[in-house]
Amino acid sequence: MNYFAHGIRFLDRPYYLAGTAIPDWLSIADRKVRMRSRLVKPFNEISTHDEAEISSGVLQHLKDDDWFHSSSVFNQTSRDLTVLFRQELKSDPELRAGFLGHIVTEILLDAVLARRHPQLLDRYYEAMGKVNSVTIENCVNKMAKNQTGRLAPLIPLFLKEEFLRDYVFPEKLWYRLNQVMKRVKLASLPEEFIQPLVTAGKMVEERAEDLLPEKYFQVSL
């Protein structure tokens, strides 16, 4: 699951919503800092209201990832997209196809939600705009084993860029993926990669209800 899928159910709780984004923010801002359930749970029981909301959101993210990444539909879709992308990338010593199969499945699921619920994506950014980035970073530093000073500066950039809106457009998604490739030090994707993204988008759209089953995910698709 990606940002919007994690947070779409909690738009009336800004700090909880921010908590659902923290693990993904940290993967950009500071990969040495990780959220671990065993460290977050005890903190959740003794924290202030805003901190309790943040830590509860983090735990929600980790819980979501547990069921989502273990689901047969997600793993099959990731494999199918890997095969699709490998055909475009052909011989690829950097193994980009496997990496992309995983992350693009999650990103395109956010795109499905954004297309079906554009008003909720607006509310997502409105709610995120109500949180204090320093409060979030301070809370993370209380919960994590390692400390960071990079998270607070990232959050305003996340709000300014609003890159979740780009996921519904294959050309813009290609551009955003190349930003990811640069960040993880992999070669950029050719412009011809846009067409496989179109095909992948249709595959994920068709499987959206199975990827986000009602027993776990309570937003009407």
Backbone as CSV, one residue per row, in Angstrom:
resi,resn,N_x,N_y,N_z,CA_x,CA_y,CA_z,C_x,C_y,C_z
1,MET,0.841,-1.197,0.000,0.000,0.000,0.000,0.875,1.246,0.000
2,ASN,0.326,2.304,-0.563,1.050,3.564,-0.673,0.309,4.629,0.155
3,TYR,0.753,5.869,0.074,0.247,6.935,0.920,-1.278,7.024,0.988
4,PHE,-1.926,7.135,-0.176,-3.356,7.403,-0.200,-4.153,6.204,0.295
5,ALA,-3.760,5.010,-0.106,-4.452,3.809,0.359,-4.330,3.663,1.873
6,HIS,-3.162,3.956,2.419,-2.990,3.896,3.871,-3.868,4.924,4.583
7,GLY,-4.001,6.116,3.999,-4.600,7.213,4.747,-6.032,7.568,4.442
8,ILE,-6.596,7.060,3.357,-7.897,7.529,2.881,-9.016,7.325,3.898
9,ARG,-8.871,6.381,4.805,-9.924,6.101,5.796,-9.860,7.015,7.014
10,PHE,-8.831,7.873,7.093,-8.596,8.616,8.331,-8.453,10.116,8.090
11,LEU,-9.218,10.635,7.161,-9.063,12.031,6.749,-9.559,13.016,7.802
12,ASP,-10.327,12.543,8.777,-10.817,13.421,9.843,-9.882,13.420,11.056
13,ARG,-8.730,12.774,10.936,-7.769,12.691,12.047,-6.368,13.025,11.503
14,PRO,-6.043,14.309,11.395,-4.809,14.721,10.697,-3.534,14.064,11.215
15,TYR,-3.357,13.989,12.536,-2.110,13.422,13.037,-2.075,11.903,12.879
16,TYR,-3.215,11.250,12.982,-3.288,9.822,12.674,-2.936,9.610,11.201
17,LEU,-3.513,10.443,10.350,-3.225,10.387,8.914,-1.731,10.543,8.653
18,ALA,-1.119,11.532,9.302,0.327,11.722,9.138,1.090,10.490,9.601
19,GLY,0.624,9.866,10.679,1.287,8.655,11.155,1.295,7.554,10.115
20,THR,0.213,7.447,9.336,0.171,6.409,8.301,1.188,6.673,7.199
21,ALA,1.647,7.914,7.073,2.616,8.261,6.023,4.058,8.184,6.491
22,ILE,4.279,8.151,7.805,5.641,8.273,8.335,6.604,7.215,7.789
23,PRO,6.262,5.924,7.781,7.237,4.956,7.245,7.654,5.250,5.811
24,ASP,6.702,5.714,4.983,7.039,6.049,3.596,7.835,7.348,3.520
25,TRP,7.508,8.320,4.351,8.314,9.541,4.399,9.753,9.227,4.770
26,LEU,9.924,8.358,5.755,11.277,8.027,6.202,12.073,7.301,5.119
27,SER,11.390,6.554,4.263,12.099,5.868,3.182,12.704,6.864,2.202
28,ILE,12.167,8.086,2.196,12.720,9.160,1.361,13.705,10.009,2.151
29,ALA,13.290,10.396,3.357,14.065,11.377,4.123,15.294,10.778,4.782
30,ASP,15.130,9.588,5.376,16.236,9.033,6.171,16.016,7.539,6.356
31,ARG,16.615,6.746,5.486,16.360,5.304,5.478,16.960,4.590,6.685
32,LYS,17.822,5.268,7.444,18.384,4.647,8.645,17.377,4.607,9.792
33,VAL,16.318,5.383,9.674,15.307,5.447,10.731,14.121,4.583,10.323
34,ARG,13.821,3.602,11.138,12.735,2.672,10.827,11.727,2.647,11.970
35,MET,10.472,2.474,11.616,9.416,2.318,12.599,9.208,0.828,12.873
36,ARG,9.345,0.445,14.138,9.178,-0.943,14.551,8.019,-1.041,15.539
37,SER,7.141,-1.992,15.325,5.969,-2.125,16.191,6.357,-2.272,17.651
38,ARG,7.401,-3.030,17.938,7.787,-3.280,19.334,8.244,-2.010,20.044
39,LEU,8.723,-1.018,19.287,9.129,0.248,19.879,7.985,1.252,19.914
40,VAL,7.082,1.166,18.935,5.989,2.130,18.840,4.878,1.815,19.841
41,LYS,4.557,0.547,20.038,3.433,0.181,20.903,3.579,0.685,22.335
42,PRO,4.720,0.497,23.004,4.841,1.015,24.369,4.726,2.532,24.427
43,PHE,5.284,3.224,23.447,5.196,4.676,23.403,3.752,5.118,23.238
44,ASN,3.008,4.397,22.455,1.604,4.731,22.183,0.781,4.795,23.461
45,GLU,1.161,4.024,24.462,0.371,3.932,25.691,0.648,5.081,26.668
46,ILE,1.755,5.824,26.486,2.126,6.845,27.462,2.255,8.233,26.842
47,SER,1.878,8.376,25.583,2.115,9.620,24.864,0.970,10.610,25.019
48,THR,1.222,11.861,24.601,0.189,12.887,24.582,-0.817,12.588,23.467
49,HIS,-1.884,13.401,23.387,-2.937,13.122,22.408,-2.400,13.103,20.984
50,ASP,-1.692,14.172,20.566,-1.182,14.220,19.196,-0.181,13.105,18.950
51,GLU,0.665,12.849,19.934,1.641,11.769,19.783,0.957,10.414,19.716
52,ALA,-0.131,10.244,20.489,-0.882,8.983,20.439,-1.502,8.788,19.061
53,GLU,-2.014,9.871,18.482,-2.572,9.789,17.143,-1.486,9.439,16.118
54,ILE,-0.328,10.079,16.231,0.772,9.796,15.300,1.204,8.344,15.418
55,SER,1.443,7.898,16.643,1.918,6.520,16.831,0.857,5.504,16.418
56,SER,-0.427,5.822,16.642,-1.488,4.909,16.202,-1.522,4.815,14.681
57,GLY,-1.274,5.945,14.016,-1.212,5.923,12.560,-0.055,5.091,12.042
58,VAL,1.089,5.176,12.721,2.235,4.347,12.345,1.879,2.866,12.481
59,LEU,1.265,2.510,13.598,0.880,1.111,13.811,-0.136,0.651,12.770
60,GLN,-1.028,1.558,12.363,-1.984,1.224,11.300,-1.259,0.909,10.004
61,HIS,-0.261,1.726,9.662,0.529,1.495,8.453,1.188,0.111,8.501
62,LEU,1.808,-0.200,9.629,2.510,-1.483,9.745,1.533,-2.653,9.678
63,LYS,0.361,-2.487,10.282,-0.668,-3.522,10.216,-1.156,-3.707,8.786
64,ASP,-1.400,-2.592,8.093,-1.825,-2.659,6.692,-0.798,-3.399,5.839
65,ASP,0.455,-3.051,6.021,1.501,-3.683,5.218,1.579,-5.183,5.475
66,ASP,1.340,-5.599,6.709,1.404,-7.031,7.042,0.413,-7.826,6.206
67,TRP,-0.857,-7.364,6.162,-1.832,-8.157,5.410,-1.712,-7.941,3.911
68,PHE,-1.378,-6.705,3.516,-1.330,-6.409,2.085,-0.183,-7.155,1.404
69,HIS,0.997,-7.090,1.973,2.161,-7.716,1.341,2.129,-9.243,1.407
70,SER,1.307,-9.787,2.302,1.190,-11.252,2.375,0.046,-11.788,1.521
71,SER,-0.734,-10.900,0.897,-1.891,-11.360,0.125,-1.460,-11.961,-1.207
72,SER,-2.160,-12.994,-1.612,-1.824,-13.670,-2.869,-2.078,-12.750,-4.062
73,VAL,-3.092,-11.884,-3.966,-3.421,-11.000,-5.097,-2.306,-9.976,-5.308
74,PHE,-1.808,-9.407,-4.222,-0.706,-8.456,-4.363,0.521,-9.135,-4.950
75,ASN,0.862,-10.301,-4.434,2.070,-10.971,-4.914,1.928,-11.408,-6.364
76,GLN,0.742,-11.860,-6.763,0.541,-12.237,-8.157,0.594,-11.011,-9.066
77,THR,-0.010,-9.919,-8.626,0.000,-8.699,-9.438,1.416,-8.154,-9.569
78,SER,2.175,-8.178,-8.493,3.569,-7.736,-8.555,4.360,-8.577,-9.550
79,ARG,4.114,-9.898,-9.535,4.811,-10.784,-10.484,4.387,-10.481,-11.911
80,ASP,3.099,-10.288,-12.122,2.600,-10.006,-13.476,3.182,-8.693,-14.008
81,LEU,3.268,-7.691,-13.165,3.851,-6.424,-13.601,5.347,-6.556,-13.830
82,THR,6.002,-7.383,-13.037,7.433,-7.623,-13.245,7.680,-8.227,-14.625
83,VAL,6.864,-9.210,-15.001,6.994,-9.834,-16.324,6.746,-8.796,-17.415
84,LEU,5.712,-7.996,-17.246,5.385,-6.954,-18.221,6.543,-5.972,-18.383
85,PHE,7.105,-5.527,-17.270,8.181,-4.536,-17.322,9.483,-5.149,-17.848
86,ARG,9.703,-6.430,-17.560,10.917,-7.091,-18.047,10.910,-7.167,-19.573
87,GLN,9.731,-7.320,-20.154,9.634,-7.351,-21.615,10.078,-6.023,-22.221
88,GLU,9.787,-4.926,-21.537,10.184,-3.608,-22.028,11.659,-3.346,-21.756
89,LEU,12.134,-3.742,-20.569,13.519,-3.453,-20.185,14.488,-4.502,-20.715
90,LYS,13.950,-5.667,-21.134,14.751,-6.756,-21.703,15.889,-7.133,-20.759
91,SER,17.077,-7.341,-21.262,18.181,-7.726,-20.380,18.525,-6.522,-19.511
92,ASP,18.354,-6.701,-18.209,18.524,-5.586,-17.281,19.324,-6.064,-16.073
93,PRO,20.627,-5.846,-16.074,21.457,-6.323,-14.962,21.118,-5.681,-13.626
94,GLU,20.394,-4.542,-13.659,20.057,-3.864,-12.407,18.782,-4.402,-11.767
95,LEU,18.109,-5.334,-12.441,16.900,-5.962,-11.909,15.823,-4.926,-11.577
96,ARG,15.698,-3.919,-12.427,14.702,-2.883,-12.182,13.278,-3.426,-12.256
97,ALA,13.050,-4.421,-13.093,11.686,-4.913,-13.299,11.071,-5.429,-12.004
98,GLY,11.832,-6.203,-11.223,11.315,-6.725,-9.964,11.007,-5.625,-8.964
99,PHE,11.902,-4.677,-8.871,11.691,-3.521,-7.989,10.437,-2.757,-8.406
100,LEU,10.296,-2.534,-9.705,9.158,-1.774,-10.213,7.850,-2.542,-10.077
101,GLY,7.897,-3.862,-10.242,6.677,-4.647,-10.099,6.017,-4.435,-8.752
102,HIS,6.835,-4.337,-7.720,6.324,-4.134,-6.360,5.796,-2.717,-6.179
103,ILE,6.634,-1.726,-6.429,6.241,-0.351,-6.095,5.156,0.182,-7.037
104,VAL,5.171,-0.231,-8.299,4.167,0.280,-9.237,2.792,-0.305,-8.928
105,THR,2.727,-1.538,-8.448,1.450,-2.085,-8.009,0.835,-1.184,-6.945
106,GLU,1.635,-0.778,-5.973,1.142,0.069,-4.891,0.778,1.467,-5.391
107,ILE,1.626,2.025,-6.226,1.377,3.368,-6.749,0.114,3.400,-7.605
108,LEU,-0.056,2.395,-8.458,-1.235,2.378,-9.330,-2.521,2.137,-8.547
109,LEU,-2.415,1.478,-7.412,-3.590,1.331,-6.560,-3.997,2.693,-5.990
110,ASP,-3.024,3.520,-5.634,-3.324,4.900,-5.243,-3.974,5.657,-6.400
111,ALA,-3.503,5.394,-7.619,-4.094,6.055,-8.789,-5.558,5.661,-8.963
112,VAL,-5.878,4.388,-8.751,-7.269,3.935,-8.838,-8.127,4.684,-7.821
113,LEU,-7.649,4.768,-6.589,-8.399,5.467,-5.543,-8.553,6.947,-5.872
114,ALA,-7.505,7.557,-6.408,-7.565,8.986,-6.753,-8.565,9.251,-7.863
115,ARG,-8.628,8.363,-8.859,-9.604,8.531,-9.942,-11.028,8.362,-9.436
116,ARG,-11.225,7.411,-8.554,-12.577,7.118,-8.080,-13.034,8.089,-6.990
117,HIS,-12.074,8.659,-6.254,-12.417,9.534,-5.128,-11.581,10.815,-5.160
118,PRO,-11.679,11.609,-6.224,-10.839,12.810,-6.301,-11.088,13.788,-5.160
119,GLN,-12.316,13.856,-4.672,-12.624,14.765,-3.576,-11.925,14.326,-2.288
120,LEU,-11.715,13.033,-2.135,-11.028,12.542,-0.952,-9.526,12.806,-1.033
121,LEU,-8.980,12.832,-2.233,-7.573,13.206,-2.368,-7.390,14.679,-1.995
122,ASP,-8.357,15.520,-2.377,-8.318,16.920,-1.945,-8.314,17.007,-0.418
123,ARG,-9.194,16.250,0.197,-9.271,16.260,1.664,-8.010,15.695,2.301
124,TYR,-7.380,14.737,1.635,-6.124,14.171,2.144,-5.088,15.280,2.308
125,TYR,-4.904,16.069,1.267,-3.906,17.138,1.343,-4.337,18.248,2.302
126,GLU,-5.627,18.523,2.371,-6.107,19.521,3.324,-5.815,19.093,4.760
127,ALA,-6.062,17.824,5.058,-5.813,17.319,6.407,-4.328,17.315,6.732
128,MET,-3.516,16.892,5.787,-2.068,16.891,6.001,-1.539,18.304,6.250
129,GLY,-2.179,19.293,5.653,-1.756,20.667,5.839,-1.993,21.193,7.239
130,LYS,-2.729,20.452,8.058,-3.032,20.885,9.420,-2.009,20.402,10.452
131,VAL,-1.082,19.550,10.061,-0.140,18.997,11.028,1.130,19.837,11.104
132,ASN,1.798,19.742,12.229,3.062,20.436,12.447,4.202,19.452,12.203
133,SER,5.052,19.753,11.239,6.100,18.808,10.852,7.122,18.589,11.960
134,VAL,7.381,19.598,12.773,8.337,19.446,13.879,7.754,18.514,14.943
135,THR,6.458,18.653,15.218,5.803,17.746,16.156,5.947,16.303,15.692
136,ILE,5.774,16.086,14.403,5.882,14.732,13.853,7.308,14.210,13.981
137,GLU,8.275,15.031,13.610,9.668,14.584,13.710,10.056,14.296,15.155
138,ASN,9.645,15.140,16.081,9.969,14.913,17.495,9.368,13.606,17.990
139,CYS,8.150,13.325,17.555,7.496,12.077,17.948,8.250,10.876,17.381
140,VAL,8.638,10.959,16.118,9.405,9.879,15.493,10.703,9.637,16.257
141,ASN,11.371,10.698,16.654,12.643,10.546,17.370,12.467,9.935,18.749
142,LYS,11.282,10.042,19.318,11.005,9.363,20.587,10.736,7.873,20.377
143,MET,10.178,7.526,19.215,9.787,6.136,18.964,10.881,5.302,18.315
144,ALA,11.790,5.950,17.579,12.754,5.211,16.761,14.067,4.984,17.497
145,LYS,14.770,3.961,17.086,16.087,3.674,17.662,17.102,4.715,17.234
146,ASN,17.073,5.103,15.952,17.967,6.145,15.428,17.216,7.469,15.335
147,GLN,17.947,8.550,15.369,17.379,9.893,15.334,17.525,10.507,13.935
148,THR,16.625,11.457,13.629,16.695,12.134,12.335,16.365,13.612,12.477
149,GLY,16.954,14.415,11.631,16.604,15.818,11.497,16.118,16.118,10.095
150,ARG,15.850,15.061,9.328,15.509,15.218,7.918,14.023,15.100,7.621
151,LEU,13.258,14.642,8.591,11.839,14.402,8.321,11.038,15.701,8.278
152,ALA,11.237,16.576,9.250,10.463,17.825,9.297,10.594,18.649,8.014
153,PRO,11.802,18.789,7.430,11.897,19.549,6.176,11.215,18.873,4.994
154,LEU,11.075,17.543,5.038,10.471,16.829,3.915,8.963,17.062,3.819
155,ILE,8.288,17.152,4.945,6.829,17.182,4.943,6.266,18.378,4.174
156,PRO,6.786,19.599,4.357,6.287,20.705,3.523,6.522,20.487,2.032
157,LEU,7.617,19.834,1.678,7.877,19.531,0.265,6.868,18.522,-0.272
158,PHE,6.542,17.536,0.545,5.527,16.551,0.184,4.195,17.243,-0.112
159,LEU,3.841,18.212,0.740,2.588,18.943,0.550,2.645,19.856,-0.669
160,LYS,3.789,20.452,-0.917,3.938,21.342,-2.070,3.882,20.582,-3.381
161,GLU,4.551,19.448,-3.439,4.636,18.683,-4.690,3.306,18.025,-5.072
162,GLU,2.566,17.542,-4.075,1.300,16.832,-4.323,1.451,15.787,-5.430
163,PHE,2.497,14.985,-5.343,2.789,14.061,-6.444,1.789,12.923,-6.561
164,LEU,0.965,12.709,-5.535,-0.058,11.665,-5.663,-1.040,11.972,-6.791
165,ARG,-1.216,13.243,-7.086,-2.115,13.634,-8.173,-1.560,13.213,-9.538
166,ASP,-0.258,13.072,-9.638,0.371,12.732,-10.917,0.205,11.256,-11.281
167,TYR,-0.125,10.425,-10.304,-0.155,8.988,-10.548,-1.226,8.569,-11.546
168,VAL,-2.253,9.398,-11.723,-3.341,9.018,-12.637,-2.982,9.283,-14.091
169,PHE,-1.866,9.949,-14.354,-1.431,10.274,-15.713,-0.149,9.502,-16.039
170,PRO,-0.182,8.590,-17.009,0.995,7.754,-17.273,2.272,8.538,-17.529
171,GLU,2.184,9.647,-18.260,3.404,10.416,-18.547,3.982,11.024,-17.276
172,LYS,3.101,11.545,-16.433,3.572,12.136,-15.176,4.063,11.052,-14.217
173,LEU,3.424,9.894,-14.241,3.876,8.787,-13.405,5.269,8.346,-13.832
174,TRP,5.501,8.267,-15.130,6.839,7.928,-15.638,7.888,8.905,-15.104
175,TYR,7.563,10.185,-15.110,8.480,11.198,-14.590,8.729,10.977,-13.102
176,ARG,7.684,10.721,-12.337,7.841,10.498,-10.898,8.630,9.228,-10.611
177,LEU,8.415,8.181,-11.407,9.181,6.954,-11.222,10.661,7.189,-11.464
178,ASN,10.985,8.018,-12.424,12.400,8.308,-12.673,13.020,9.096,-11.528
179,GLN,12.224,9.852,-10.798,12.739,10.479,-9.582,13.088,9.414,-8.539
180,VAL,12.228,8.402,-8.448,12.497,7.295,-7.526,13.749,6.548,-7.953
181,MET,13.865,6.281,-9.261,15.025,5.534,-9.753,16.321,6.279,-9.425
182,LYS,16.282,7.570,-9.572,17.469,8.372,-9.245,17.784,8.275,-7.763
183,ARG,16.751,8.323,-6.929,16.970,8.279,-5.482,17.573,6.954,-5.033
184,VAL,17.170,5.852,-5.686,17.691,4.540,-5.292,18.890,4.122,-6.147
185,LYS,19.375,5.069,-6.955,20.596,4.862,-7.752,20.453,3.740,-8.783
186,LEU,19.297,3.747,-9.478,19.085,2.857,-10.611,18.941,3.698,-11.877
187,ALA,19.235,3.085,-13.013,19.158,3.807,-14.285,17.736,4.271,-14.558
188,SER,17.612,5.408,-15.215,16.296,5.966,-15.521,15.562,5.095,-16.540
189,LEU,14.251,5.243,-16.566,13.399,4.463,-17.454,13.192,5.211,-18.761
190,PRO,13.245,4.526,-19.908,13.057,5.203,-21.195,11.615,5.664,-21.358
191,GLU,11.395,6.593,-22.242,10.049,7.118,-22.467,9.106,6.020,-22.961
192,GLU,9.658,5.014,-23.617,8.839,3.894,-24.099,8.193,3.130,-22.939
193,PHE,8.660,3.365,-21.741,8.112,2.675,-20.576,6.706,3.169,-20.234
194,ILE,6.292,4.278,-20.824,4.963,4.819,-20.541,3.869,3.834,-20.953
195,GLN,4.019,3.188,-22.111,2.974,2.268,-22.575,2.781,1.084,-21.633
196,PRO,3.842,0.424,-21.151,3.620,-0.625,-20.153,2.941,-0.108,-18.890
197,LEU,3.165,1.151,-18.535,2.473,1.717,-17.370,0.968,1.810,-17.627
198,VAL,0.595,2.126,-18.866,-0.826,2.160,-19.231,-1.434,0.771,-19.060
199,THR,-0.740,-0.244,-19.573,-1.220,-1.623,-19.454,-1.296,-2.041,-17.987
200,ALA,-0.277,-1.697,-17.229,-0.251,-2.043,-15.806,-1.401,-1.382,-15.065
201,GLY,-1.708,-0.140,-15.433,-2.811,0.561,-14.788,-4.132,-0.153,-14.973
202,LYS,-4.358,-0.695,-16.150,-5.595,-1.430,-16.417,-5.646,-2.719,-15.586
203,MET,-4.498,-3.371,-15.444,-4.444,-4.603,-14.658,-4.790,-4.338,-13.200
204,VAL,-4.204,-3.285,-12.651,-4.459,-2.967,-11.243,-5.896,-2.507,-11.040
205,GLU,-6.431,-1.742,-11.972,-7.832,-1.299,-11.900,-8.768,-2.495,-11.834
206,GLU,-8.512,-3.498,-12.656,-9.373,-4.677,-12.701,-9.314,-5.483,-11.403
207,ARG,-8.205,-5.376,-10.670,-8.014,-6.185,-9.470,-8.169,-5.376,-8.184
208,ALA,-8.600,-4.130,-8.298,-8.603,-3.230,-7.138,-9.400,-3.789,-5.963
209,GLU,-10.592,-4.317,-6.242,-11.421,-4.833,-5.150,-10.776,-6.031,-4.465
210,ASP,-10.035,-6.831,-5.214,-9.351,-7.975,-4.617,-8.088,-7.538,-3.876
211,LEU,-7.424,-6.509,-4.381,-6.231,-6.006,-3.702,-6.577,-5.338,-2.375
212,LEU,-7.754,-4.697,-2.321,-8.201,-4.022,-1.101,-9.541,-4.613,-0.665
213,PRO,-9.534,-5.834,-0.125,-10.783,-6.505,0.236,-11.506,-5.788,1.373
214,GLU,-12.813,-5.871,1.345,-13.647,-5.119,2.286,-13.357,-5.480,3.739
215,LYS,-12.955,-6.706,4.017,-12.729,-7.093,5.420,-11.547,-6.351,6.036
216,TYR,-10.654,-5.825,5.182,-9.529,-5.037,5.671,-9.679,-3.548,5.363
217,PHE,-10.346,-3.243,4.267,-10.325,-1.885,3.724,-11.744,-1.392,3.549
218,GLN,-12.149,-0.398,4.357,-13.552,-0.028,4.452,-13.886,1.261,3.717
219,VAL,-13.376,1.440,2.526,-13.789,2.544,1.650,-14.383,1.931,0.399
220,SER,-15.545,2.397,0.001,-16.203,1.833,-1.179,-15.356,2.091,-2.412
221,LEU,-15.027,1.025,-3.152,-14.288,1.155,-4.391,-15.248,1.261,-5.585
